[in-house]
Amino acid sequence: MRDIVKELEERRSVARLGGGEKRIEAQHARGKLTARERIELLLDPDSFEEIDMLVEHDCHTYGIPKKKINDKD
């Protein structure tokens, strides 16, 4: 059971990066905040619970099946 909880926390940690540090830095370089950063500014601390954080796309066109949301590049 601990292994399952550990894996879940690792997956959540990756999901919170929203595509990785490189994408976060690119967003900041354009003078923009990430979606999670904007939500944090809008809402009271600890008042938001993200649902479906681990859901991935189901698109099969335009080469998208090769791309995952949390790819590092």
Summary of the structure (lengths in Angstrom):
residues: 73
radius of gyration: 14.4
end to end distance: 32.2
largest distance: 42.4
contacts: 122
relative contact order: 0.17
helix: 48%
strand: 0%
